[in-house]
């Protein structure tokens, strides 16, 4: 791998600039990929782009994300088309009968559904928008509340896909002995400052204790005048007869999804497959939809997820290009002189947060970072749980704040607003949470 030094930052700068200019994250990512490949081997640009596209499609993680999110889209589409989501919203509206309560209930559901951030992002935003729409809550605000309880909550709760992945990574990298990865992960939970702050800031924003900032203020002002979303997004229409649905038509599939995912060792793919296989005959038997309509809804739901999945796909390609440019080693090497025992947790958090934001990857970069950071912390007598807390704080920040992260794209699609509309409106709160987390790492270092 050739290291390009500071030049490796150029593709990321281009992606952010184009995304802010055009509000089209997918186009911005393609521009970044092309620039990066041109830097690596300009004469073979087209061939390398085609090869990278094929290689990304064949990547096991990419395939998993596409299938899981597509099937989740099928399930949510079914729940909306049959009126199950509306029945759920109507029941919740009896308790969430004010603007603040509707958002606090959304936040509470996000805290409760912790098994996976994809499940959280897609299911809660798609179902709760019917409740929040009644009280003229902007889709930007709804998206912010849901996104702040996706990755942050999954990081904090040790029974989630995030905990399973990172516990295994700690063992594979040698940071934890075989079988001790999860216990080491649990010991780091108190130090995952960004996740805690981002999650707990939501009620403060909802109740007005933290003021509306930037794009969020504009979105809420527009919502007060009846314009709930600034970027039009296609909505799912209910079929005739959907009024026959009830609360259990929504709750049973959701309970099955959580239960089967848990049963299969926190495997959301197996969980959603079994749930769909049971939900379709369940709805048909109850007369909520016919068999042909159910299969059509599943196909339409899968297609509905193609737009955010395209962003996720190009983000994986962009990460591969950044790996070829040596972006992560360059940034880590550039800040290494600042890594003193006092500043190490803060430098690790800021550095990895910047890398996660730049690459759109919340998981992949840590296979590189952990073998570097953990031995350095041991040499400086910095506790391992504190460093892991800094790493996971950075990971949850990347998922939460990045314009083209999987969580950002999926939340925006499911809530019914534009990706950049969601990303820009929640960015001030993500940055504020990052600032407070940074101060917490300084304080604990002192």
Secondary structure, DSSP 4 states (H G I P E B T S, - for coil): ----GGGGGHHHHHHHHHHHHHS-HHHHHHHHHHHHHHHHHGGGHHHHHHHHHHHHHH-HHHHHHHHHHHHHHHHHHHHHHTTHHHHHHHHHHTT--SHHHHHHHHHHHHHH--S-HHHIIIIIHHHHHHHHHTTT--HHHHHHHHHTTSHHHHHHSSSSHHHHHHHHHHHHTTSS-TT-HHHHHHHHGGG-HHHHHHHHHHHHHHTTSS---HHHHHHHHHHHTT---SS----PPPPTTGGG--HHHHHHHHHHHHHHHHHTTS-HHHHHHHHHHHHHHHHHHTTSS-HHHHHHHHHHHHHHTHHHHHHHHHHHHHHHHHHHHTHHHHHHHHHGGG--TTTHHHHHHHHHHHHHHHH--SSTTHHHHHHHHHHHHHHTT--HHHHHHHHHHHHHHHHHH-TT-HHHHHHHHHHTS-HHHHHHHHHHHHHHHHHHHHHHHHHHH-
